[in-house]
Amino acid sequence: MKNPVKDLNRNSLWESCILSSVAHAIMVAHYPEIAHERSWDGVNYNRQDSQGGRGTITFHSDYCVAAFRSESSIRYSMSRFKEAQNYLRGAPSNIIHLAQTDAFQYLLEEKGSRIVPSITTAFWIIENKYHSTDSYDLMYQHGGYLLENELLDIQEAFDALTEEYEMTKDQSSLLRSIF
């Protein structure tokens, strides 16, 4: 599997999320049942599928943090016992704070009598460098797959979205003109 995070930085990820959102908005008119799969809440980009995968990227002007939960991941049952913050081991305090106040808030679950974030992988970008406690393959396997298109460079993402949504020539042109 190609590792697209080698040249990934905050701005390229932001642009790919915007592109993906615009493509999604165009196609929701034809496929309203997918409306829940992508959304924005302020600086939080949310992704989910209908198979138990959810993720949020929280963008700050200089950095970002992403957290994911995949119910099909073996880590999901383990995540009930593993603290979400462990996936940010080695991250600076500003990243941990952003994850706790924003990204983790979209991945809350009840554990006994407590409500806590339940995640299966995470990454952050600071000083335009990608970081994770997981290898790229593990991050992708345990929830990062939700960002398959968003992790591509812009032209590759455009092509992948056009193919994924089976866009007509007019829809593809509209995407290009809006973006």
Rosetta constraint file for C-alpha pairs under 8 A:
AtomPair CA 1 CA 137 HARMONIC 7.59 0.50
AtomPair CA 3 CA 136 HARMONIC 6.51 0.50
AtomPair CA 3 CA 137 HARMONIC 7.78 0.50
AtomPair CA 4 CA 8 HARMONIC 6.88 0.50
AtomPair CA 4 CA 151 HARMONIC 6.14 0.50
AtomPair CA 4 CA 152 HARMONIC 6.07 0.50
AtomPair CA 4 CA 153 HARMONIC 7.89 0.50
AtomPair CA 5 CA 130 HARMONIC 6.65 0.50
AtomPair CA 5 CA 136 HARMONIC 7.55 0.50
AtomPair CA 5 CA 151 HARMONIC 6.87 0.50
AtomPair CA 6 CA 130 HARMONIC 7.62 0.50
AtomPair CA 7 CA 129 HARMONIC 7.98 0.50
AtomPair CA 8 CA 12 HARMONIC 6.39 0.50
AtomPair CA 8 CA 13 HARMONIC 6.74 0.50
AtomPair CA 8 CA 128 HARMONIC 7.36 0.50
AtomPair CA 8 CA 129 HARMONIC 7.04 0.50
AtomPair CA 8 CA 130 HARMONIC 6.50 0.50
AtomPair CA 8 CA 151 HARMONIC 7.35 0.50
AtomPair CA 9 CA 13 HARMONIC 6.21 0.50
AtomPair CA 9 CA 125 HARMONIC 6.49 0.50
AtomPair CA 9 CA 128 HARMONIC 4.47 0.50
AtomPair CA 9 CA 129 HARMONIC 5.94 0.50
AtomPair CA 9 CA 130 HARMONIC 6.74 0.50
AtomPair CA 10 CA 14 HARMONIC 6.12 0.50
AtomPair CA 10 CA 59 HARMONIC 7.89 0.50
AtomPair CA 10 CA 62 HARMONIC 7.40 0.50
AtomPair CA 10 CA 63 HARMONIC 5.97 0.50
AtomPair CA 10 CA 64 HARMONIC 6.44 0.50
AtomPair CA 10 CA 125 HARMONIC 6.11 0.50
AtomPair CA 10 CA 126 HARMONIC 7.59 0.50
AtomPair CA 10 CA 128 HARMONIC 5.90 0.50
AtomPair CA 11 CA 15 HARMONIC 6.16 0.50
AtomPair CA 12 CA 16 HARMONIC 6.18 0.50
AtomPair CA 12 CA 153 HARMONIC 7.20 0.50
AtomPair CA 12 CA 154 HARMONIC 7.65 0.50
AtomPair CA 13 CA 17 HARMONIC 6.15 0.50
AtomPair CA 13 CA 150 HARMONIC 6.40 0.50
AtomPair CA 13 CA 151 HARMONIC 6.53 0.50
AtomPair CA 14 CA 18 HARMONIC 6.25 0.50
AtomPair CA 14 CA 59 HARMONIC 7.78 0.50
AtomPair CA 15 CA 19 HARMONIC 6.15 0.50
AtomPair CA 15 CA 154 HARMONIC 7.43 0.50
AtomPair CA 16 CA 20 HARMONIC 6.01 0.50
AtomPair CA 16 CA 149 HARMONIC 7.58 0.50
AtomPair CA 16 CA 150 HARMONIC 4.85 0.50
AtomPair CA 16 CA 151 HARMONIC 7.18 0.50
AtomPair CA 16 CA 152 HARMONIC 7.41 0.50
AtomPair CA 16 CA 153 HARMONIC 7.28 0.50
AtomPair CA 16 CA 154 HARMONIC 5.99 0.50
AtomPair CA 16 CA 157 HARMONIC 6.92 0.50
AtomPair CA 17 CA 21 HARMONIC 6.05 0.50
AtomPair CA 17 CA 45 HARMONIC 7.42 0.50
AtomPair CA 17 CA 150 HARMONIC 5.58 0.50
AtomPair CA 18 CA 22 HARMONIC 6.21 0.50
AtomPair CA 18 CA 179 HARMONIC 7.93 0.50
AtomPair CA 19 CA 23 HARMONIC 6.24 0.50
AtomPair CA 19 CA 154 HARMONIC 7.91 0.50
AtomPair CA 19 CA 157 HARMONIC 7.94 0.50
AtomPair CA 19 CA 158 HARMONIC 7.39 0.50
AtomPair CA 19 CA 175 HARMONIC 7.94 0.50
AtomPair CA 19 CA 179 HARMONIC 6.29 0.50
AtomPair CA 20 CA 24 HARMONIC 6.03 0.50
AtomPair CA 20 CA 149 HARMONIC 7.41 0.50
AtomPair CA 20 CA 150 HARMONIC 6.76 0.50
AtomPair CA 20 CA 157 HARMONIC 7.78 0.50
AtomPair CA 20 CA 161 HARMONIC 7.13 0.50
AtomPair CA 21 CA 25 HARMONIC 6.07 0.50
AtomPair CA 21 CA 38 HARMONIC 6.62 0.50
AtomPair CA 21 CA 39 HARMONIC 7.39 0.50
AtomPair CA 22 CA 26 HARMONIC 6.26 0.50
AtomPair CA 22 CA 175 HARMONIC 6.69 0.50
AtomPair CA 22 CA 178 HARMONIC 7.59 0.50
AtomPair CA 22 CA 179 HARMONIC 7.26 0.50
AtomPair CA 23 CA 27 HARMONIC 6.31 0.50
AtomPair CA 23 CA 161 HARMONIC 6.93 0.50
AtomPair CA 23 CA 162 HARMONIC 7.96 0.50
AtomPair CA 23 CA 175 HARMONIC 6.02 0.50
AtomPair CA 24 CA 28 HARMONIC 6.04 0.50
AtomPair CA 24 CA 35 HARMONIC 7.89 0.50
AtomPair CA 24 CA 38 HARMONIC 7.20 0.50
AtomPair CA 25 CA 29 HARMONIC 7.30 0.50
AtomPair CA 26 CA 30 HARMONIC 7.97 0.50
AtomPair CA 26 CA 171 HARMONIC 7.27 0.50
AtomPair CA 26 CA 175 HARMONIC 7.50 0.50
AtomPair CA 27 CA 31 HARMONIC 6.08 0.50
AtomPair CA 27 CA 32 HARMONIC 8.00 0.50
AtomPair CA 27 CA 165 HARMONIC 7.08 0.50
AtomPair CA 28 CA 32 HARMONIC 4.74 0.50
AtomPair CA 28 CA 33 HARMONIC 7.50 0.50
AtomPair CA 28 CA 34 HARMONIC 6.37 0.50
AtomPair CA 28 CA 35 HARMONIC 5.75 0.50
AtomPair CA 31 CA 35 HARMONIC 7.67 0.50
AtomPair CA 36 CA 48 HARMONIC 7.23 0.50
AtomPair CA 37 CA 46 HARMONIC 7.80 0.50
AtomPair CA 37 CA 47 HARMONIC 5.47 0.50
AtomPair CA 37 CA 48 HARMONIC 4.81 0.50
AtomPair CA 37 CA 49 HARMONIC 5.68 0.50
AtomPair CA 37 CA 50 HARMONIC 7.93 0.50
AtomPair CA 38 CA 45 HARMONIC 7.42 0.50
AtomPair CA 38 CA 46 HARMONIC 5.64 0.50
AtomPair CA 38 CA 47 HARMONIC 4.78 0.50
AtomPair CA 38 CA 48 HARMONIC 6.66 0.50
AtomPair CA 39 CA 45 HARMONIC 6.00 0.50
AtomPair CA 39 CA 46 HARMONIC 5.16 0.50
AtomPair CA 39 CA 47 HARMONIC 6.77 0.50
AtomPair CA 40 CA 44 HARMONIC 5.59 0.50
AtomPair CA 40 CA 45 HARMONIC 4.68 0.50
AtomPair CA 40 CA 46 HARMONIC 6.01 0.50
AtomPair CA 41 CA 45 HARMONIC 6.63 0.50
AtomPair CA 41 CA 46 HARMONIC 7.73 0.50
AtomPair CA 43 CA 58 HARMONIC 5.73 0.50
AtomPair CA 43 CA 59 HARMONIC 5.39 0.50
AtomPair CA 43 CA 60 HARMONIC 7.34 0.50
AtomPair CA 44 CA 56 HARMONIC 6.31 0.50
AtomPair CA 44 CA 57 HARMONIC 5.62 0.50
AtomPair CA 44 CA 58 HARMONIC 4.48 0.50
AtomPair CA 44 CA 59 HARMONIC 6.45 0.50
AtomPair CA 44 CA 102 HARMONIC 7.42 0.50
AtomPair CA 44 CA 103 HARMONIC 7.07 0.50
AtomPair CA 45 CA 56 HARMONIC 5.49 0.50
AtomPair CA 45 CA 57 HARMONIC 5.18 0.50
AtomPair CA 45 CA 58 HARMONIC 6.46 0.50
AtomPair CA 46 CA 54 HARMONIC 7.45 0.50
AtomPair CA 46 CA 55 HARMONIC 5.80 0.50
AtomPair CA 46 CA 56 HARMONIC 4.49 0.50
AtomPair CA 46 CA 57 HARMONIC 6.64 0.50
AtomPair CA 47 CA 54 HARMONIC 5.63 0.50
AtomPair CA 47 CA 55 HARMONIC 5.19 0.50
AtomPair CA 47 CA 56 HARMONIC 6.30 0.50
AtomPair CA 47 CA 146 HARMONIC 6.53 0.50
AtomPair CA 47 CA 147 HARMONIC 7.74 0.50
AtomPair CA 48 CA 52 HARMONIC 7.56 0.50
AtomPair CA 48 CA 53 HARMONIC 5.33 0.50
AtomPair CA 48 CA 54 HARMONIC 4.17 0.50
AtomPair CA 48 CA 55 HARMONIC 6.28 0.50
AtomPair CA 48 CA 146 HARMONIC 6.90 0.50
AtomPair CA 49 CA 53 HARMONIC 5.38 0.50
AtomPair CA 49 CA 54 HARMONIC 6.68 0.50
AtomPair CA 49 CA 146 HARMONIC 7.54 0.50
AtomPair CA 51 CA 71 HARMONIC 7.62 0.50
AtomPair CA 51 CA 72 HARMONIC 7.87 0.50
AtomPair CA 52 CA 69 HARMONIC 7.74 0.50
AtomPair CA 52 CA 70 HARMONIC 5.76 0.50
AtomPair CA 52 CA 71 HARMONIC 4.93 0.50
AtomPair CA 52 CA 72 HARMONIC 6.93 0.50
AtomPair CA 53 CA 68 HARMONIC 7.40 0.50
AtomPair CA 53 CA 69 HARMONIC 5.72 0.50
AtomPair CA 53 CA 70 HARMONIC 4.32 0.50
AtomPair CA 53 CA 71 HARMONIC 6.18 0.50
AtomPair CA 53 CA 72 HARMONIC 7.78 0.50
AtomPair CA 53 CA 143 HARMONIC 6.45 0.50
AtomPair CA 53 CA 146 HARMONIC 7.21 0.50
AtomPair CA 54 CA 68 HARMONIC 5.69 0.50
AtomPair CA 54 CA 69 HARMONIC 5.36 0.50
AtomPair CA 54 CA 70 HARMONIC 6.49 0.50
AtomPair CA 54 CA 107 HARMONIC 7.39 0.50
AtomPair CA 54 CA 143 HARMONIC 7.37 0.50
AtomPair CA 54 CA 146 HARMONIC 7.44 0.50
AtomPair CA 55 CA 66 HARMONIC 7.10 0.50
AtomPair CA 55 CA 67 HARMONIC 5.58 0.50
AtomPair CA 55 CA 68 HARMONIC 4.07 0.50
AtomPair CA 55 CA 69 HARMONIC 6.24 0.50
AtomPair CA 55 CA 106 HARMONIC 7.69 0.50
AtomPair CA 55 CA 107 HARMONIC 7.40 0.50
AtomPair CA 55 CA 143 HARMONIC 7.29 0.50
AtomPair CA 55 CA 144 HARMONIC 7.84 0.50
AtomPair CA 55 CA 146 HARMONIC 7.18 0.50
AtomPair CA 56 CA 66 HARMONIC 5.55 0.50
AtomPair CA 56 CA 67 HARMONIC 5.63 0.50
AtomPair CA 56 CA 68 HARMONIC 6.58 0.50
AtomPair CA 56 CA 103 HARMONIC 5.44 0.50
AtomPair CA 56 CA 104 HARMONIC 7.79 0.50
AtomPair CA 56 CA 106 HARMONIC 6.80 0.50
AtomPair CA 57 CA 64 HARMONIC 6.78 0.50
AtomPair CA 57 CA 65 HARMONIC 5.63 0.50
AtomPair CA 57 CA 66 HARMONIC 4.11 0.50
AtomPair CA 57 CA 67 HARMONIC 6.62 0.50
AtomPair CA 57 CA 103 HARMONIC 6.19 0.50
AtomPair CA 58 CA 64 HARMONIC 5.51 0.50
AtomPair CA 58 CA 65 HARMONIC 5.44 0.50
AtomPair CA 58 CA 66 HARMONIC 6.29 0.50
AtomPair CA 58 CA 98 HARMONIC 7.38 0.50
AtomPair CA 58 CA 99 HARMONIC 7.46 0.50
AtomPair CA 58 CA 102 HARMONIC 6.53 0.50
AtomPair CA 58 CA 103 HARMONIC 5.59 0.50
AtomPair CA 59 CA 63 HARMONIC 6.33 0.50
AtomPair CA 59 CA 64 HARMONIC 4.43 0.50
AtomPair CA 59 CA 65 HARMONIC 6.81 0.50
AtomPair CA 60 CA 64 HARMONIC 5.51 0.50
AtomPair CA 62 CA 126 HARMONIC 7.01 0.50
AtomPair CA 62 CA 127 HARMONIC 7.27 0.50
AtomPair CA 63 CA 95 HARMONIC 7.97 0.50
AtomPair CA 63 CA 124 HARMONIC 7.51 0.50
AtomPair CA 63 CA 125 HARMONIC 5.48 0.50
AtomPair CA 63 CA 126 HARMONIC 4.77 0.50
AtomPair CA 63 CA 127 HARMONIC 6.92 0.50
AtomPair CA 63 CA 128 HARMONIC 7.38 0.50
AtomPair CA 64 CA 95 HARMONIC 7.40 0.50
AtomPair CA 64 CA 124 HARMONIC 5.64 0.50
AtomPair CA 64 CA 125 HARMONIC 5.36 0.50
AtomPair CA 64 CA 126 HARMONIC 6.85 0.50
AtomPair CA 65 CA 95 HARMONIC 6.51 0.50
AtomPair CA 65 CA 98 HARMONIC 7.17 0.50
AtomPair CA 65 CA 99 HARMONIC 6.24 0.50
AtomPair CA 65 CA 103 HARMONIC 7.14 0.50
AtomPair CA 65 CA 122 HARMONIC 7.50 0.50
AtomPair CA 65 CA 123 HARMONIC 5.95 0.50
AtomPair CA 65 CA 124 HARMONIC 4.16 0.50
AtomPair CA 65 CA 125 HARMONIC 6.41 0.50
AtomPair CA 66 CA 99 HARMONIC 7.58 0.50
AtomPair CA 66 CA 103 HARMONIC 6.54 0.50
AtomPair CA 66 CA 122 HARMONIC 5.43 0.50
AtomPair CA 66 CA 123 HARMONIC 5.30 0.50
AtomPair CA 66 CA 124 HARMONIC 5.99 0.50
AtomPair CA 67 CA 99 HARMONIC 7.72 0.50
AtomPair CA 67 CA 103 HARMONIC 6.27 0.50
AtomPair CA 67 CA 104 HARMONIC 6.72 0.50
AtomPair CA 67 CA 119 HARMONIC 6.51 0.50
AtomPair CA 67 CA 120 HARMONIC 7.81 0.50
AtomPair CA 67 CA 121 HARMONIC 6.06 0.50
AtomPair CA 67 CA 122 HARMONIC 4.27 0.50
AtomPair CA 67 CA 123 HARMONIC 6.66 0.50
AtomPair CA 68 CA 107 HARMONIC 7.51 0.50
AtomPair CA 68 CA 119 HARMONIC 5.35 0.50
AtomPair CA 68 CA 120 HARMONIC 5.89 0.50
AtomPair CA 68 CA 121 HARMONIC 5.50 0.50
AtomPair CA 68 CA 122 HARMONIC 6.07 0.50
AtomPair CA 68 CA 142 HARMONIC 7.65 0.50
AtomPair CA 68 CA 143 HARMONIC 5.19 0.50
AtomPair CA 68 CA 144 HARMONIC 6.63 0.50
AtomPair CA 69 CA 76 HARMONIC 7.05 0.50
AtomPair CA 69 CA 107 HARMONIC 7.04 0.50
AtomPair CA 69 CA 118 HARMONIC 6.58 0.50
AtomPair CA 69 CA 119 HARMONIC 4.38 0.50
AtomPair CA 69 CA 120 HARMONIC 4.86 0.50
AtomPair CA 69 CA 121 HARMONIC 6.86 0.50
AtomPair CA 69 CA 142 HARMONIC 7.25 0.50
AtomPair CA 69 CA 143 HARMONIC 5.67 0.50
AtomPair CA 70 CA 76 HARMONIC 6.43 0.50
AtomPair CA 70 CA 119 HARMONIC 7.55 0.50
AtomPair CA 70 CA 120 HARMONIC 6.34 0.50
AtomPair CA 70 CA 142 HARMONIC 5.95 0.50
AtomPair CA 70 CA 143 HARMONIC 5.00 0.50
AtomPair CA 71 CA 76 HARMONIC 5.41 0.50
AtomPair CA 72 CA 76 HARMONIC 7.05 0.50
AtomPair CA 73 CA 120 HARMONIC 7.22 0.50
AtomPair CA 73 CA 141 HARMONIC 7.55 0.50
AtomPair CA 73 CA 142 HARMONIC 5.45 0.50
AtomPair CA 73 CA 143 HARMONIC 7.65 0.50
AtomPair CA 74 CA 78 HARMONIC 7.06 0.50
AtomPair CA 75 CA 79 HARMONIC 5.64 0.50
AtomPair CA 75 CA 120 HARMONIC 5.59 0.50
AtomPair CA 75 CA 142 HARMONIC 7.35 0.50
AtomPair CA 76 CA 80 HARMONIC 7.01 0.50
AtomPair CA 76 CA 118 HARMONIC 7.68 0.50
AtomPair CA 76 CA 119 HARMONIC 7.15 0.50
AtomPair CA 76 CA 120 HARMONIC 5.92 0.50
AtomPair CA 77 CA 81 HARMONIC 7.79 0.50
AtomPair CA 78 CA 82 HARMONIC 6.16 0.50
AtomPair CA 79 CA 83 HARMONIC 6.86 0.50
AtomPair CA 79 CA 84 HARMONIC 7.29 0.50
AtomPair CA 79 CA 118 HARMONIC 5.78 0.50
AtomPair CA 79 CA 119 HARMONIC 6.13 0.50
AtomPair CA 79 CA 120 HARMONIC 6.27 0.50
AtomPair CA 80 CA 111 HARMONIC 6.82 0.50
AtomPair CA 80 CA 118 HARMONIC 6.45 0.50
AtomPair CA 82 CA 86 HARMONIC 7.22 0.50
AtomPair CA 83 CA 87 HARMONIC 7.94 0.50
AtomPair CA 83 CA 117 HARMONIC 7.97 0.50
AtomPair CA 83 CA 118 HARMONIC 7.80 0.50
AtomPair CA 84 CA 88 HARMONIC 7.73 0.50
AtomPair CA 84 CA 117 HARMONIC 6.15 0.50
AtomPair CA 84 CA 118 HARMONIC 6.19 0.50
AtomPair CA 84 CA 119 HARMONIC 5.76 0.50
AtomPair CA 84 CA 120 HARMONIC 7.86 0.50
AtomPair CA 85 CA 89 HARMONIC 6.89 0.50
AtomPair CA 85 CA 96 HARMONIC 7.37 0.50
AtomPair CA 87 CA 120 HARMONIC 7.97 0.50
AtomPair CA 87 CA 121 HARMONIC 6.11 0.50
AtomPair CA 87 CA 122 HARMONIC 5.78 0.50
AtomPair CA 87 CA 123 HARMONIC 7.80 0.50
AtomPair CA 87 CA 132 HARMONIC 7.43 0.50
AtomPair CA 87 CA 133 HARMONIC 5.96 0.50
AtomPair CA 88 CA 96 HARMONIC 6.82 0.50
AtomPair CA 88 CA 122 HARMONIC 6.89 0.50
AtomPair CA 88 CA 123 HARMONIC 7.26 0.50
AtomPair CA 88 CA 132 HARMONIC 7.07 0.50
AtomPair CA 88 CA 133 HARMONIC 6.68 0.50
AtomPair CA 89 CA 133 HARMONIC 6.64 0.50
AtomPair CA 91 CA 95 HARMONIC 6.16 0.50
AtomPair CA 91 CA 96 HARMONIC 6.58 0.50
AtomPair CA 91 CA 124 HARMONIC 7.90 0.50
AtomPair CA 92 CA 96 HARMONIC 6.56 0.50
AtomPair CA 93 CA 97 HARMONIC 6.01 0.50
AtomPair CA 94 CA 98 HARMONIC 6.14 0.50
AtomPair CA 95 CA 99 HARMONIC 6.15 0.50
AtomPair CA 95 CA 124 HARMONIC 7.27 0.50
AtomPair CA 96 CA 100 HARMONIC 6.13 0.50
AtomPair CA 97 CA 101 HARMONIC 6.05 0.50
AtomPair CA 98 CA 102 HARMONIC 5.72 0.50
AtomPair CA 98 CA 103 HARMONIC 7.02 0.50
AtomPair CA 99 CA 103 HARMONIC 4.77 0.50
AtomPair CA 99 CA 104 HARMONIC 5.49 0.50
AtomPair CA 100 CA 104 HARMONIC 5.38 0.50
AtomPair CA 100 CA 105 HARMONIC 6.97 0.50
AtomPair CA 101 CA 105 HARMONIC 6.64 0.50
AtomPair CA 102 CA 106 HARMONIC 7.39 0.50
AtomPair CA 103 CA 107 HARMONIC 7.46 0.50
AtomPair CA 104 CA 108 HARMONIC 6.78 0.50
AtomPair CA 104 CA 117 HARMONIC 5.48 0.50
AtomPair CA 104 CA 118 HARMONIC 7.90 0.50
AtomPair CA 104 CA 119 HARMONIC 8.00 0.50
AtomPair CA 105 CA 117 HARMONIC 6.70 0.50
AtomPair CA 106 CA 117 HARMONIC 7.89 0.50
AtomPair CA 107 CA 117 HARMONIC 5.19 0.50
AtomPair CA 107 CA 118 HARMONIC 5.79 0.50
AtomPair CA 107 CA 119 HARMONIC 6.77 0.50
AtomPair CA 108 CA 115 HARMONIC 6.24 0.50
AtomPair CA 108 CA 116 HARMONIC 5.19 0.50
AtomPair CA 108 CA 117 HARMONIC 4.13 0.50
AtomPair CA 108 CA 118 HARMONIC 5.84 0.50
AtomPair CA 109 CA 115 HARMONIC 5.39 0.50
AtomPair CA 109 CA 116 HARMONIC 5.59 0.50
AtomPair CA 109 CA 117 HARMONIC 6.05 0.50
AtomPair CA 109 CA 118 HARMONIC 6.10 0.50
AtomPair CA 110 CA 114 HARMONIC 5.67 0.50
AtomPair CA 110 CA 115 HARMONIC 4.31 0.50
AtomPair CA 110 CA 116 HARMONIC 6.35 0.50
AtomPair CA 111 CA 115 HARMONIC 5.88 0.50
AtomPair CA 111 CA 116 HARMONIC 6.78 0.50
AtomPair CA 120 CA 142 HARMONIC 5.72 0.50
AtomPair CA 120 CA 143 HARMONIC 6.67 0.50
AtomPair CA 121 CA 134 HARMONIC 7.37 0.50
AtomPair CA 121 CA 139 HARMONIC 5.71 0.50
AtomPair CA 121 CA 142 HARMONIC 5.93 0.50
AtomPair CA 121 CA 143 HARMONIC 6.40 0.50
AtomPair CA 121 CA 144 HARMONIC 7.41 0.50
AtomPair CA 122 CA 132 HARMONIC 6.35 0.50
AtomPair CA 122 CA 133 HARMONIC 7.65 0.50
AtomPair CA 122 CA 134 HARMONIC 7.92 0.50
AtomPair CA 122 CA 139 HARMONIC 6.92 0.50
AtomPair CA 122 CA 144 HARMONIC 7.91 0.50
AtomPair CA 123 CA 130 HARMONIC 7.13 0.50
AtomPair CA 123 CA 131 HARMONIC 5.62 0.50
AtomPair CA 123 CA 132 HARMONIC 4.44 0.50
AtomPair CA 123 CA 133 HARMONIC 7.42 0.50
AtomPair CA 123 CA 139 HARMONIC 7.86 0.50
AtomPair CA 124 CA 130 HARMONIC 5.95 0.50
AtomPair CA 124 CA 131 HARMONIC 5.33 0.50
AtomPair CA 124 CA 132 HARMONIC 6.47 0.50
AtomPair CA 125 CA 129 HARMONIC 5.23 0.50
AtomPair CA 125 CA 130 HARMONIC 4.51 0.50
AtomPair CA 125 CA 131 HARMONIC 6.03 0.50
AtomPair CA 126 CA 130 HARMONIC 6.88 0.50
AtomPair CA 126 CA 131 HARMONIC 7.90 0.50
AtomPair CA 132 CA 136 HARMONIC 7.97 0.50
AtomPair CA 132 CA 139 HARMONIC 7.77 0.50
AtomPair CA 134 CA 138 HARMONIC 5.62 0.50
AtomPair CA 134 CA 139 HARMONIC 5.53 0.50
AtomPair CA 135 CA 139 HARMONIC 6.13 0.50
AtomPair CA 136 CA 140 HARMONIC 6.05 0.50
AtomPair CA 137 CA 141 HARMONIC 6.06 0.50
AtomPair CA 138 CA 142 HARMONIC 6.06 0.50
AtomPair CA 139 CA 143 HARMONIC 6.46 0.50
AtomPair CA 139 CA 144 HARMONIC 5.36 0.50
AtomPair CA 139 CA 145 HARMONIC 7.96 0.50
AtomPair CA 140 CA 144 HARMONIC 3.97 0.50
AtomPair CA 140 CA 145 HARMONIC 4.74 0.50
AtomPair CA 141 CA 145 HARMONIC 6.34 0.50
AtomPair CA 144 CA 148 HARMONIC 7.23 0.50
AtomPair CA 147 CA 151 HARMONIC 5.88 0.50
AtomPair CA 148 CA 152 HARMONIC 7.12 0.50
AtomPair CA 149 CA 156 HARMONIC 7.95 0.50
AtomPair CA 149 CA 157 HARMONIC 5.15 0.50
AtomPair CA 149 CA 160 HARMONIC 6.54 0.50
AtomPair CA 149 CA 161 HARMONIC 6.97 0.50
AtomPair CA 150 CA 157 HARMONIC 6.53 0.50
AtomPair CA 151 CA 157 HARMONIC 7.81 0.50
AtomPair CA 152 CA 156 HARMONIC 5.79 0.50
AtomPair CA 152 CA 157 HARMONIC 5.25 0.50
AtomPair CA 153 CA 157 HARMONIC 5.93 0.50
AtomPair CA 154 CA 158 HARMONIC 6.02 0.50
AtomPair CA 155 CA 159 HARMONIC 6.25 0.50
AtomPair CA 156 CA 160 HARMONIC 6.05 0.50
AtomPair CA 157 CA 161 HARMONIC 5.96 0.50
AtomPair CA 158 CA 162 HARMONIC 6.12 0.50
AtomPair CA 159 CA 163 HARMONIC 6.23 0.50
AtomPair CA 160 CA 164 HARMONIC 5.89 0.50
AtomPair CA 161 CA 165 HARMONIC 5.96 0.50
AtomPair CA 162 CA 166 HARMONIC 5.78 0.50
AtomPair CA 162 CA 167 HARMONIC 5.13 0.50
AtomPair CA 162 CA 172 HARMONIC 6.33 0.50
AtomPair CA 163 CA 167 HARMONIC 6.61 0.50
AtomPair CA 167 CA 171 HARMONIC 5.52 0.50
AtomPair CA 167 CA 172 HARMONIC 5.84 0.50
AtomPair CA 168 CA 172 HARMONIC 6.13 0.50
AtomPair CA 169 CA 173 HARMONIC 6.09 0.50
AtomPair CA 170 CA 174 HARMONIC 6.09 0.50
AtomPair CA 171 CA 175 HARMONIC 6.17 0.50
AtomPair CA 172 CA 176 HARMONIC 6.25 0.50
AtomPair CA 173 CA 177 HARMONIC 6.10 0.50
AtomPair CA 174 CA 178 HARMONIC 6.07 0.50
AtomPair CA 175 CA 179 HARMONIC 5.97 0.50
